[in-house]
């Protein structure tokens, strides 16, 4: 990994002529990522579930970055039919950068439109399907990248291949940790398959450390746990770094020269805050057998196969 000392958005290379898709670009890290890519000249599709929030983000980026080439595109990762519609309607012939950023955290038990446990379904399976359906465009684009946003909280739990949808027992933080481990196993296996296919597409992962976003408050808000929501808001104000700082590892993995396949970038200071740097990850996220098993299960669950990679 090249030097990251003091790396900021000013170090993002020119992105003119490049097209990027950023999921969950209506707020937090996704919005900052989309804005900074647009600031450097990229055409950016803001892939968001809510049209109201997506259009609002589009307007905000255009106000902050005059002349920005940004466009809202509807995408609900909790509904595979929406994922397919997004991929089918994707009009550019190539795709330089796919940022799998959208996610949910520590929600009460729920299911996606396709019956998957919500966190596993959105955080992993939705992005697995999206990447597979856009793989042909990525492979056509010289120097393309796929950056998947995981979390240091992946250390909480391994993927349970016998209970992917947490049907036997649901613990919200364990389920979140499993979904973030799945993000890293997906990146690992994708990198292996790209290399085997002789592709120069880079699959990498990143995490924001502790950044102030709406992820921390969403679960408590859904359940009406006002005290827990206020505590999360207090933590965001007192302990967390800003969304702007939290987006730096993603932006580094997406744009910096020399980023290695299957690398994991996070904040430098104890994985919590600071400039981007190589991040520690659980050994299980580098397990070839586990990656292959999760990949096979994900293909079966989503019905998406990576035909262009021989998948």
Secondary structure, DSSP 4 states (H G I P E B T S, - for coil): ----TT--GGGPPP-TT-EEEEETTTSHHHHHHHHHHHHTT-EEEEEES-HHHHHHHHHHHHHHSTT-EEEEEE--TT-HHHHHHHHHH--SS--SEEEE-----SPPS-B-TTS-BHHHIIIIIIHHHHHHHHHHHHHHSTT-EEEEE--GGGGG----TT-TT--S---HHHHHHHHHHHHHHHHHHHHHHHHHTT---EEEEE--SSB-STHHHHHHHHHT-HHHHHHHHHHHHHTPBPHHHHTHHHHHHHHSTTPPTT-EEEEEETTTEEEEEE----GGGG-HHHHHHHHHHHHHHH----GGGT-
